[in-house]
Amino acid sequence: MSRTYTTVQGDMWDAIAYAQLGSTDHTDRLMRANLPYREIYRFPAGIVLTLPEIPERTGSTLPPWKQVTA
């Protein structure tokens, strides 16, 4: 079942991704899930966006060059 988010005046893509999906890293995924609104920079109130499923990370969240290998 898809989750949704209804915008409030002044919302922006990155702020929605951070608040609803946990990281601004998911901004691209959020925008792809809501292509009809991709031209909007600052949202008006009342637009219902679909929140994409975010796969759970497995393993380290460190970048490869910081990971310790055995």
Secondary structure, 3 states (H helix, E strand, C coil): CCEEEECCCCCEHHHHHHHHHCCHHHHHHHHHCCHHHCCCCECCCCCEEEECCCCCCCCCCCCHHHCCCC
